[in-house]
Amino acid sequence: MANPFQFLQQTRSEVAKVVWPGRREVLVTTGMVFALAVVAAIFFFGIDFLIRTALEFVLTYFG
């Protein structure tokens, strides 16, 4: 097991290797996340609507 000073040195050297995204990349990926969230919401709304409509039809037909 390494001593705390050595651990901090190794941690600092690993963090220095990280390639941080630029402003444009962050904005593009954030926009994509929001767009896909909207698409998923519309998809699940449509599926929910179809299931609800079918279930209401079955319950009113047999009820």
CHARMM internal coordinates of N, CA and C (Angstrom, degrees):
IC EDIT
DIST 1 N 1 CA 1.4518
DIST 1 CA 1 C 1.5353
ANGL 1 N 1 CA 1 C 108.63
DIST 1 C 2 N 1.3428
ANGL 1 CA 1 C 2 N 116.21
DIHE 1 N 1 CA 1 C 2 N 133.54
DIST 2 N 2 CA 1.4610
ANGL 1 C 2 N 2 CA 121.50
DIHE 1 CA 1 C 2 N 2 CA -176.96
DIST 2 CA 2 C 1.5198
ANGL 2 N 2 CA 2 C 110.26
DIHE 1 C 2 N 2 CA 2 C -79.15
DIST 2 C 3 N 1.3279
ANGL 2 CA 2 C 3 N 114.92
DIHE 2 N 2 CA 2 C 3 N 153.87
DIST 3 N 3 CA 1.4642
ANGL 2 C 3 N 3 CA 117.91
DIHE 2 CA 2 C 3 N 3 CA 176.70
DIST 3 CA 3 C 1.5269
ANGL 3 N 3 CA 3 C 109.26
DIHE 2 C 3 N 3 CA 3 C -75.80
DIST 3 C 4 N 1.3296
ANGL 3 CA 3 C 4 N 117.69
DIHE 3 N 3 CA 3 C 4 N 161.97
DIST 4 N 4 CA 1.4752
ANGL 3 C 4 N 4 CA 120.60
DIHE 3 CA 3 C 4 N 4 CA -175.53
DIST 4 CA 4 C 1.5267
ANGL 4 N 4 CA 4 C 113.73
DIHE 3 C 4 N 4 CA 4 C -59.18
DIST 4 C 5 N 1.3276
ANGL 4 CA 4 C 5 N 118.31
DIHE 4 N 4 CA 4 C 5 N -37.07
DIST 5 N 5 CA 1.4606
ANGL 4 C 5 N 5 CA 120.52
DIHE 4 CA 4 C 5 N 5 CA 179.84
DIST 5 CA 5 C 1.5252
ANGL 5 N 5 CA 5 C 111.04
DIHE 4 C 5 N 5 CA 5 C -63.96
DIST 5 C 6 N 1.3301
ANGL 5 CA 5 C 6 N 116.45
DIHE 5 N 5 CA 5 C 6 N -43.15
DIST 6 N 6 CA 1.4597
ANGL 5 C 6 N 6 CA 120.73
DIHE 5 CA 5 C 6 N 6 CA 178.69
DIST 6 CA 6 C 1.5323
ANGL 6 N 6 CA 6 C 110.42
DIHE 5 C 6 N 6 CA 6 C -66.06
DIST 6 C 7 N 1.3221
ANGL 6 CA 6 C 7 N 116.47
DIHE 6 N 6 CA 6 C 7 N -39.18
DIST 7 N 7 CA 1.4659
ANGL 6 C 7 N 7 CA 120.38
DIHE 6 CA 6 C 7 N 7 CA 178.17
DIST 7 CA 7 C 1.5263
ANGL 7 N 7 CA 7 C 110.60
DIHE 6 C 7 N 7 CA 7 C -60.67
DIST 7 C 8 N 1.3340
ANGL 7 CA 7 C 8 N 117.24
DIHE 7 N 7 CA 7 C 8 N -44.81
DIST 8 N 8 CA 1.4706
ANGL 7 C 8 N 8 CA 120.64
DIHE 7 CA 7 C 8 N 8 CA 179.32
DIST 8 CA 8 C 1.5290
ANGL 8 N 8 CA 8 C 111.31
DIHE 7 C 8 N 8 CA 8 C -63.64
DIST 8 C 9 N 1.3203
ANGL 8 CA 8 C 9 N 117.74
DIHE 8 N 8 CA 8 C 9 N -38.22
DIST 9 N 9 CA 1.4636
ANGL 8 C 9 N 9 CA 120.59
DIHE 8 CA 8 C 9 N 9 CA 177.68
DIST 9 CA 9 C 1.5287
ANGL 9 N 9 CA 9 C 111.01
DIHE 8 C 9 N 9 CA 9 C -63.69
DIST 9 C 10 N 1.3175
ANGL 9 CA 9 C 10 N 116.12
DIHE 9 N 9 CA 9 C 10 N -44.69
DIST 10 N 10 CA 1.4652
ANGL 9 C 10 N 10 CA 120.02
DIHE 9 CA 9 C 10 N 10 CA 179.83
DIST 10 CA 10 C 1.5262
ANGL 10 N 10 CA 10 C 111.02
DIHE 9 C 10 N 10 CA 10 C -65.89
DIST 10 C 11 N 1.3205
ANGL 10 CA 10 C 11 N 116.79
DIHE 10 N 10 CA 10 C 11 N -40.10
DIST 11 N 11 CA 1.4645
ANGL 10 C 11 N 11 CA 120.70
DIHE 10 CA 10 C 11 N 11 CA 178.41
DIST 11 CA 11 C 1.5197
ANGL 11 N 11 CA 11 C 110.78
DIHE 10 C 11 N 11 CA 11 C -62.73
DIST 11 C 12 N 1.3206
ANGL 11 CA 11 C 12 N 115.96
DIHE 11 N 11 CA 11 C 12 N -43.96
DIST 12 N 12 CA 1.4667
ANGL 11 C 12 N 12 CA 120.37
DIHE 11 CA 11 C 12 N 12 CA -179.88
DIST 12 CA 12 C 1.5325
ANGL 12 N 12 CA 12 C 110.96
DIHE 11 C 12 N 12 CA 12 C -63.71
DIST 12 C 13 N 1.3134
ANGL 12 CA 12 C 13 N 117.56
DIHE 12 N 12 CA 12 C 13 N -39.43
DIST 13 N 13 CA 1.4620
ANGL 12 C 13 N 13 CA 119.88
DIHE 12 CA 12 C 13 N 13 CA 179.57
DIST 13 CA 13 C 1.5291
ANGL 13 N 13 CA 13 C 111.20
DIHE 12 C 13 N 13 CA 13 C -68.60
DIST 13 C 14 N 1.3292
ANGL 13 CA 13 C 14 N 117.86
DIHE 13 N 13 CA 13 C 14 N -35.09
DIST 14 N 14 CA 1.4714
ANGL 13 C 14 N 14 CA 120.56
DIHE 13 CA 13 C 14 N 14 CA 177.50
DIST 14 CA 14 C 1.5241
ANGL 14 N 14 CA 14 C 111.20
DIHE 13 C 14 N 14 CA 14 C -69.49
DIST 14 C 15 N 1.3193
ANGL 14 CA 14 C 15 N 117.42
DIHE 14 N 14 CA 14 C 15 N -39.62
DIST 15 N 15 CA 1.4678
ANGL 14 C 15 N 15 CA 120.58
DIHE 14 CA 14 C 15 N 15 CA 178.95
DIST 15 CA 15 C 1.5251
ANGL 15 N 15 CA 15 C 110.01
DIHE 14 C 15 N 15 CA 15 C -65.37
DIST 15 C 16 N 1.3117
ANGL 15 CA 15 C 16 N 117.77
DIHE 15 N 15 CA 15 C 16 N -32.64
DIST 16 N 16 CA 1.4659
ANGL 15 C 16 N 16 CA 120.94
DIHE 15 CA 15 C 16 N 16 CA 178.74
DIST 16 CA 16 C 1.5307
ANGL 16 N 16 CA 16 C 111.58
DIHE 15 C 16 N 16 CA 16 C -66.33
DIST 16 C 17 N 1.3250
ANGL 16 CA 16 C 17 N 117.72
DIHE 16 N 16 CA 16 C 17 N -22.78
DIST 17 N 17 CA 1.4653
ANGL 16 C 17 N 17 CA 121.65
DIHE 16 CA 16 C 17 N 17 CA -179.98
DIST 17 CA 17 C 1.5283
ANGL 17 N 17 CA 17 C 113.07
DIHE 16 C 17 N 17 CA 17 C -80.85
DIST 17 C 18 N 1.3277
ANGL 17 CA 17 C 18 N 117.17
DIHE 17 N 17 CA 17 C 18 N -12.65
DIST 18 N 18 CA 1.4645
ANGL 17 C 18 N 18 CA 121.23
DIHE 17 CA 17 C 18 N 18 CA -176.76
DIST 18 CA 18 C 1.5280
ANGL 18 N 18 CA 18 C 109.73
DIHE 17 C 18 N 18 CA 18 C -68.68
DIST 18 C 19 N 1.3173
ANGL 18 CA 18 C 19 N 116.16
DIHE 18 N 18 CA 18 C 19 N 134.56
DIST 19 N 19 CA 1.4654
ANGL 18 C 19 N 19 CA 121.38
DIHE 18 CA 18 C 19 N 19 CA 175.91
DIST 19 CA 19 C 1.5248
ANGL 19 N 19 CA 19 C 106.94
DIHE 18 C 19 N 19 CA 19 C -98.20
DIST 19 C 20 N 1.3131
ANGL 19 CA 19 C 20 N 116.41
DIHE 19 N 19 CA 19 C 20 N 108.11
DIST 20 N 20 CA 1.4592
ANGL 19 C 20 N 20 CA 121.00
DIHE 19 CA 19 C 20 N 20 CA -176.89
DIST 20 CA 20 C 1.5309
ANGL 20 N 20 CA 20 C 109.46
DIHE 19 C 20 N 20 CA 20 C -81.94
DIST 20 C 21 N 1.3427
ANGL 20 CA 20 C 21 N 117.30
DIHE 20 N 20 CA 20 C 21 N 140.99
DIST 21 N 21 CA 1.4743
ANGL 20 C 21 N 21 CA 119.85
DIHE 20 CA 20 C 21 N 21 CA -179.83
DIST 21 CA 21 C 1.5275
ANGL 21 N 21 CA 21 C 110.82
DIHE 20 C 21 N 21 CA 21 C -71.28
DIST 21 C 22 N 1.3174
ANGL 21 CA 21 C 22 N 114.17
DIHE 21 N 21 CA 21 C 22 N 151.51
DIST 22 N 22 CA 1.4529
ANGL 21 C 22 N 22 CA 119.82
DIHE 21 CA 21 C 22 N 22 CA 177.18
DIST 22 CA 22 C 1.5251
ANGL 22 N 22 CA 22 C 110.76
DIHE 21 C 22 N 22 CA 22 C -82.26
DIST 22 C 23 N 1.3172
ANGL 22 CA 22 C 23 N 115.81
DIHE 22 N 22 CA 22 C 23 N 173.91
DIST 23 N 23 CA 1.4659
ANGL 22 C 23 N 23 CA 121.28
DIHE 22 CA 22 C 23 N 23 CA -177.97
DIST 23 CA 23 C 1.5251
ANGL 23 N 23 CA 23 C 111.29
DIHE 22 C 23 N 23 CA 23 C -60.82
DIST 23 C 24 N 1.3347
ANGL 23 CA 23 C 24 N 116.75
DIHE 23 N 23 CA 23 C 24 N -43.36
DIST 24 N 24 CA 1.4710
ANGL 23 C 24 N 24 CA 120.66
DIHE 23 CA 23 C 24 N 24 CA -178.64
DIST 24 CA 24 C 1.5317
ANGL 24 N 24 CA 24 C 110.78
DIHE 23 C 24 N 24 CA 24 C -63.45
DIST 24 C 25 N 1.3245
ANGL 24 CA 24 C 25 N 117.53
DIHE 24 N 24 CA 24 C 25 N -43.37
DIST 25 N 25 CA 1.4585
ANGL 24 C 25 N 25 CA 120.74
DIHE 24 CA 24 C 25 N 25 CA -179.70
DIST 25 CA 25 C 1.5298
ANGL 25 N 25 CA 25 C 111.26
DIHE 24 C 25 N 25 CA 25 C -63.72
DIST 25 C 26 N 1.3178
ANGL 25 CA 25 C 26 N 116.42
DIHE 25 N 25 CA 25 C 26 N -39.70
DIST 26 N 26 CA 1.4682
ANGL 25 C 26 N 26 CA 120.11
DIHE 25 CA 25 C 26 N 26 CA 178.33
DIST 26 CA 26 C 1.5279
ANGL 26 N 26 CA 26 C 110.28
DIHE 25 C 26 N 26 CA 26 C -64.54
DIST 26 C 27 N 1.3260
ANGL 26 CA 26 C 27 N 117.22
DIHE 26 N 26 CA 26 C 27 N -43.32
DIST 27 N 27 CA 1.4696
ANGL 26 C 27 N 27 CA 120.39
DIHE 26 CA 26 C 27 N 27 CA -179.93
DIST 27 CA 27 C 1.5319
ANGL 27 N 27 CA 27 C 111.41
DIHE 26 C 27 N 27 CA 27 C -65.48
DIST 27 C 28 N 1.3227
ANGL 27 CA 27 C 28 N 117.12
DIHE 27 N 27 CA 27 C 28 N -40.89
DIST 28 N 28 CA 1.4638
ANGL 27 C 28 N 28 CA 120.52
DIHE 27 CA 27 C 28 N 28 CA -179.67
DIST 28 CA 28 C 1.5233
ANGL 28 N 28 CA 28 C 110.67
DIHE 27 C 28 N 28 CA 28 C -65.60
DIST 28 C 29 N 1.3200
ANGL 28 CA 28 C 29 N 117.41
DIHE 28 N 28 CA 28 C 29 N -46.88
DIST 29 N 29 CA 1.4651
ANGL 28 C 29 N 29 CA 119.30
DIHE 28 CA 28 C 29 N 29 CA -179.12
DIST 29 CA 29 C 1.5203
ANGL 29 N 29 CA 29 C 111.74
DIHE 28 C 29 N 29 CA 29 C -68.15
DIST 29 C 30 N 1.3207
ANGL 29 CA 29 C 30 N 118.11
DIHE 29 N 29 CA 29 C 30 N -34.30
DIST 30 N 30 CA 1.4641
ANGL 29 C 30 N 30 CA 120.73
DIHE 29 CA 29 C 30 N 30 CA 175.99
DIST 30 CA 30 C 1.5256
ANGL 30 N 30 CA 30 C 110.60
DIHE 29 C 30 N 30 CA 30 C -64.88
DIST 30 C 31 N 1.3223
ANGL 30 CA 30 C 31 N 116.26
DIHE 30 N 30 CA 30 C 31 N -42.45
DIST 31 N 31 CA 1.4649
ANGL 30 C 31 N 31 CA 120.33
DIHE 30 CA 30 C 31 N 31 CA 176.84
DIST 31 CA 31 C 1.5159
ANGL 31 N 31 CA 31 C 111.92
DIHE 30 C 31 N 31 CA 31 C -61.91
DIST 31 C 32 N 1.3225
ANGL 31 CA 31 C 32 N 116.77
DIHE 31 N 31 CA 31 C 32 N -40.32
DIST 32 N 32 CA 1.4654
ANGL 31 C 32 N 32 CA 120.51
DIHE 31 CA 31 C 32 N 32 CA 178.51
DIST 32 CA 32 C 1.5289
ANGL 32 N 32 CA 32 C 111.23
DIHE 31 C 32 N 32 CA 32 C -65.15
DIST 32 C 33 N 1.3147
ANGL 32 CA 32 C 33 N 116.90
DIHE 32 N 32 CA 32 C 33 N -39.57
DIST 33 N 33 CA 1.4667
ANGL 32 C 33 N 33 CA 120.02
DIHE 32 CA 32 C 33 N 33 CA 178.37
DIST 33 CA 33 C 1.5169
ANGL 33 N 33 CA 33 C 110.08
DIHE 32 C 33 N 33 CA 33 C -62.48
DIST 33 C 34 N 1.3281
ANGL 33 CA 33 C 34 N 117.50
DIHE 33 N 33 CA 33 C 34 N -46.07
DIST 34 N 34 CA 1.4636
ANGL 33 C 34 N 34 CA 120.13
DIHE 33 CA 33 C 34 N 34 CA 179.04
DIST 34 CA 34 C 1.5249
ANGL 34 N 34 CA 34 C 111.63
DIHE 33 C 34 N 34 CA 34 C -63.78
DIST 34 C 35 N 1.3300
ANGL 34 CA 34 C 35 N 117.37
DIHE 34 N 34 CA 34 C 35 N -41.18
DIST 35 N 35 CA 1.4609
ANGL 34 C 35 N 35 CA 120.69
DIHE 34 CA 34 C 35 N 35 CA 179.88
DIST 35 CA 35 C 1.5280
ANGL 35 N 35 CA 35 C 110.97
DIHE 34 C 35 N 35 CA 35 C -63.71
DIST 35 C 36 N 1.3174
ANGL 35 CA 35 C 36 N 117.32
DIHE 35 N 35 CA 35 C 36 N -44.52
DIST 36 N 36 CA 1.4606
ANGL 35 C 36 N 36 CA 119.75
DIHE 35 CA 35 C 36 N 36 CA 179.83
DIST 36 CA 36 C 1.5267
ANGL 36 N 36 CA 36 C 111.50
DIHE 35 C 36 N 36 CA 36 C -68.85
DIST 36 C 37 N 1.3246
ANGL 36 CA 36 C 37 N 117.61
DIHE 36 N 36 CA 36 C 37 N -30.97
DIST 37 N 37 CA 1.4618
ANGL 36 C 37 N 37 CA 120.09
DIHE 36 CA 36 C 37 N 37 CA 175.68
DIST 37 CA 37 C 1.5232
ANGL 37 N 37 CA 37 C 110.39
DIHE 36 C 37 N 37 CA 37 C -65.54
DIST 37 C 38 N 1.3250
ANGL 37 CA 37 C 38 N 117.25
DIHE 37 N 37 CA 37 C 38 N -39.84
DIST 38 N 38 CA 1.4644
ANGL 37 C 38 N 38 CA 120.93
DIHE 37 CA 37 C 38 N 38 CA 177.66
DIST 38 CA 38 C 1.5268
ANGL 38 N 38 CA 38 C 110.32
DIHE 37 C 38 N 38 CA 38 C -65.99
DIST 38 C 39 N 1.3217
ANGL 38 CA 38 C 39 N 116.96
DIHE 38 N 38 CA 38 C 39 N -43.25
DIST 39 N 39 CA 1.4689
ANGL 38 C 39 N 39 CA 120.64
DIHE 38 CA 38 C 39 N 39 CA 178.83
DIST 39 CA 39 C 1.5242
ANGL 39 N 39 CA 39 C 110.39
DIHE 38 C 39 N 39 CA 39 C -61.60
DIST 39 C 40 N 1.3279
ANGL 39 CA 39 C 40 N 117.01
DIHE 39 N 39 CA 39 C 40 N -43.84
DIST 40 N 40 CA 1.4690
ANGL 39 C 40 N 40 CA 120.68
DIHE 39 CA 39 C 40 N 40 CA 179.17
DIST 40 CA 40 C 1.5240
ANGL 40 N 40 CA 40 C 110.72
DIHE 39 C 40 N 40 CA 40 C -64.52
DIST 40 C 41 N 1.3276
ANGL 40 CA 40 C 41 N 117.85
DIHE 40 N 40 CA 40 C 41 N -39.87
DIST 41 N 41 CA 1.4637
ANGL 40 C 41 N 41 CA 120.91
DIHE 40 CA 40 C 41 N 41 CA 179.16
DIST 41 CA 41 C 1.5264
ANGL 41 N 41 CA 41 C 110.76
DIHE 40 C 41 N 41 CA 41 C -63.89
DIST 41 C 42 N 1.3207
ANGL 41 CA 41 C 42 N 117.32
DIHE 41 N 41 CA 41 C 42 N -42.70
DIST 42 N 42 CA 1.4668
ANGL 41 C 42 N 42 CA 120.77
DIHE 41 CA 41 C 42 N 42 CA 178.64
DIST 42 CA 42 C 1.5248
ANGL 42 N 42 CA 42 C 110.36
DIHE 41 C 42 N 42 CA 42 C -64.98
DIST 42 C 43 N 1.3306
ANGL 42 CA 42 C 43 N 117.19
DIHE 42 N 42 CA 42 C 43 N -42.60
DIST 43 N 43 CA 1.4580
ANGL 42 C 43 N 43 CA 121.42
DIHE 42 CA 42 C 43 N 43 CA 178.92
DIST 43 CA 43 C 1.5271
ANGL 43 N 43 CA 43 C 110.97
DIHE 42 C 43 N 43 CA 43 C -59.79
DIST 43 C 44 N 1.3251
ANGL 43 CA 43 C 44 N 117.11
DIHE 43 N 43 CA 43 C 44 N -51.06
DIST 44 N 44 CA 1.4594
ANGL 43 C 44 N 44 CA 119.87
DIHE 43 CA 43 C 44 N 44 CA -177.57
DIST 44 CA 44 C 1.5282
ANGL 44 N 44 CA 44 C 112.07
DIHE 43 C 44 N 44 CA 44 C -68.98
DIST 44 C 45 N 1.3350
ANGL 44 CA 44 C 45 N 117.79
DIHE 44 N 44 CA 44 C 45 N -30.32
DIST 45 N 45 CA 1.4550
ANGL 44 C 45 N 45 CA 120.23
DIHE 44 CA 44 C 45 N 45 CA 173.48
DIST 45 CA 45 C 1.5270
ANGL 45 N 45 CA 45 C 109.94
DIHE 44 C 45 N 45 CA 45 C -63.27
DIST 45 C 46 N 1.3212
ANGL 45 CA 45 C 46 N 116.60
DIHE 45 N 45 CA 45 C 46 N -43.19
DIST 46 N 46 CA 1.4646
ANGL 45 C 46 N 46 CA 120.39
DIHE 45 CA 45 C 46 N 46 CA 179.33
DIST 46 CA 46 C 1.5211
ANGL 46 N 46 CA 46 C 112.25
DIHE 45 C 46 N 46 CA 46 C -64.49
DIST 46 C 47 N 1.3195
ANGL 46 CA 46 C 47 N 117.52
DIHE 46 N 46 CA 46 C 47 N -43.82
DIST 47 N 47 CA 1.4656
ANGL 46 C 47 N 47 CA 120.92
DIHE 46 CA 46 C 47 N 47 CA 178.00
DIST 47 CA 47 C 1.5295
ANGL 47 N 47 CA 47 C 109.98
DIHE 46 C 47 N 47 CA 47 C -63.19
DIST 47 C 48 N 1.3268
ANGL 47 CA 47 C 48 N 116.64
DIHE 47 N 47 CA 47 C 48 N -44.13
DIST 48 N 48 CA 1.4611
ANGL 47 C 48 N 48 CA 120.60
DIHE 47 CA 47 C 48 N 48 CA 178.93
DIST 48 CA 48 C 1.5257
ANGL 48 N 48 CA 48 C 111.03
DIHE 47 C 48 N 48 CA 48 C -61.43
DIST 48 C 49 N 1.3254
ANGL 48 CA 48 C 49 N 116.36
DIHE 48 N 48 CA 48 C 49 N -41.40
DIST 49 N 49 CA 1.4594
ANGL 48 C 49 N 49 CA 120.55
DIHE 48 CA 48 C 49 N 49 CA 179.71
DIST 49 CA 49 C 1.5301
ANGL 49 N 49 CA 49 C 110.78
DIHE 48 C 49 N 49 CA 49 C -63.44
DIST 49 C 50 N 1.3277
ANGL 49 CA 49 C 50 N 117.14
DIHE 49 N 49 CA 49 C 50 N -43.44
DIST 50 N 50 CA 1.4629
ANGL 49 C 50 N 50 CA 120.60
DIHE 49 CA 49 C 50 N 50 CA 179.47
DIST 50 CA 50 C 1.5353
ANGL 50 N 50 CA 50 C 111.63
DIHE 49 C 50 N 50 CA 50 C -64.14
DIST 50 C 51 N 1.3016
ANGL 50 CA 50 C 51 N 117.03
DIHE 50 N 50 CA 50 C 51 N -44.69
DIST 51 N 51 CA 1.4655
ANGL 50 C 51 N 51 CA 120.08
DIHE 50 CA 50 C 51 N 51 CA 179.72
DIST 51 CA 51 C 1.5300
ANGL 51 N 51 CA 51 C 110.85
DIHE 50 C 51 N 51 CA 51 C -64.93
DIST 51 C 52 N 1.3380
ANGL 51 CA 51 C 52 N 115.98
DIHE 51 N 51 CA 51 C 52 N -42.25
DIST 52 N 52 CA 1.4670
ANGL 51 C 52 N 52 CA 119.73
DIHE 51 CA 51 C 52 N 52 CA 179.60
DIST 52 CA 52 C 1.5254
ANGL 52 N 52 CA 52 C 110.89
DIHE 51 C 52 N 52 CA 52 C -63.89
DIST 52 C 53 N 1.3230
ANGL 52 CA 52 C 53 N 117.42
DIHE 52 N 52 CA 52 C 53 N -43.02
DIST 53 N 53 CA 1.4592
ANGL 52 C 53 N 53 CA 121.24
DIHE 52 CA 52 C 53 N 53 CA 179.60
DIST 53 CA 53 C 1.5314
ANGL 53 N 53 CA 53 C 110.89
DIHE 52 C 53 N 53 CA 53 C -63.93
DIST 53 C 54 N 1.3154
ANGL 53 CA 53 C 54 N 116.82
DIHE 53 N 53 CA 53 C 54 N -44.04
DIST 54 N 54 CA 1.4622
ANGL 53 C 54 N 54 CA 120.34
DIHE 53 CA 53 C 54 N 54 CA 179.32
DIST 54 CA 54 C 1.5228
ANGL 54 N 54 CA 54 C 110.79
DIHE 53 C 54 N 54 CA 54 C -64.65
DIST 54 C 55 N 1.3135
ANGL 54 CA 54 C 55 N 117.29
DIHE 54 N 54 CA 54 C 55 N -41.35
DIST 55 N 55 CA 1.4535
ANGL 54 C 55 N 55 CA 121.03
DIHE 54 CA 54 C 55 N 55 CA -179.90
DIST 55 CA 55 C 1.5311
ANGL 55 N 55 CA 55 C 111.41
DIHE 54 C 55 N 55 CA 55 C -66.72
DIST 55 C 56 N 1.3236
ANGL 55 CA 55 C 56 N 117.19
DIHE 55 N 55 CA 55 C 56 N -41.00
DIST 56 N 56 CA 1.4687
ANGL 55 C 56 N 56 CA 120.25
DIHE 55 CA 55 C 56 N 56 CA 176.56
DIST 56 CA 56 C 1.5254
ANGL 56 N 56 CA 56 C 110.66
DIHE 55 C 56 N 56 CA 56 C -63.00
DIST 56 C 57 N 1.3283
ANGL 56 CA 56 C 57 N 117.27
DIHE 56 N 56 CA 56 C 57 N -40.25
DIST 57 N 57 CA 1.4643
ANGL 56 C 57 N 57 CA 120.74
DIHE 56 CA 56 C 57 N 57 CA 178.24
DIST 57 CA 57 C 1.5247
ANGL 57 N 57 CA 57 C 111.00
DIHE 56 C 57 N 57 CA 57 C -61.96
DIST 57 C 58 N 1.3262
ANGL 57 CA 57 C 58 N 116.23
DIHE 57 N 57 CA 57 C 58 N -47.01
DIST 58 N 58 CA 1.4686
ANGL 57 C 58 N 58 CA 120.30
DIHE 57 CA 57 C 58 N 58 CA -178.88
DIST 58 CA 58 C 1.5313
ANGL 58 N 58 CA 58 C 110.20
DIHE 57 C 58 N 58 CA 58 C -63.64
DIST 58 C 59 N 1.3265
ANGL 58 CA 58 C 59 N 116.98
DIHE 58 N 58 CA 58 C 59 N -43.01
DIST 59 N 59 CA 1.4660
ANGL 58 C 59 N 59 CA 119.33
DIHE 58 CA 58 C 59 N 59 CA -177.74
DIST 59 CA 59 C 1.5348
ANGL 59 N 59 CA 59 C 112.40
DIHE 58 C 59 N 59 CA 59 C -69.60
DIST 59 C 60 N 1.3334
ANGL 59 CA 59 C 60 N 117.86
DIHE 59 N 59 CA 59 C 60 N -35.00
DIST 60 N 60 CA 1.4703
ANGL 59 C 60 N 60 CA 118.71
DIHE 59 CA 59 C 60 N 60 CA 178.41
DIST 60 CA 60 C 1.5313
ANGL 60 N 60 CA 60 C 110.82
DIHE 59 C 60 N 60 CA 60 C -77.69
DIST 60 C 61 N 1.3301
ANGL 60 CA 60 C 61 N 117.44
DIHE 60 N 60 CA 60 C 61 N -30.99
DIST 61 N 61 CA 1.4585
ANGL 60 C 61 N 61 CA 120.24
DIHE 60 CA 60 C 61 N 61 CA 179.43
DIST 61 CA 61 C 1.5208
ANGL 61 N 61 CA 61 C 111.38
DIHE 60 C 61 N 61 CA 61 C -71.38
DIST 61 C 62 N 1.3084
ANGL 61 CA 61 C 62 N 116.96
DIHE 61 N 61 CA 61 C 62 N -42.88
DIST 62 N 62 CA 1.4634
ANGL 61 C 62 N 62 CA 120.76
DIHE 61 CA 61 C 62 N 62 CA -178.32
DIST 62 CA 62 C 1.5149
ANGL 62 N 62 CA 62 C 113.14
DIHE 61 C 62 N 62 CA 62 C -96.84
DIST 62 C 63 N 1.3169
ANGL 62 CA 62 C 63 N 118.47
DIHE 62 N 62 CA 62 C 63 N -5.30
DIST 63 N 63 CA 1.4551
ANGL 62 C 63 N 63 CA 120.42
DIHE 62 CA 62 C 63 N 63 CA -175.16
DIST 63 CA 63 C 1.4393
ANGL 63 N 63 CA 63 C 112.21
DIHE 62 C 63 N 63 CA 63 C -102.19
END
COOR INIT
IC SEED 1 N 1 CA 1 C
IC BUILD
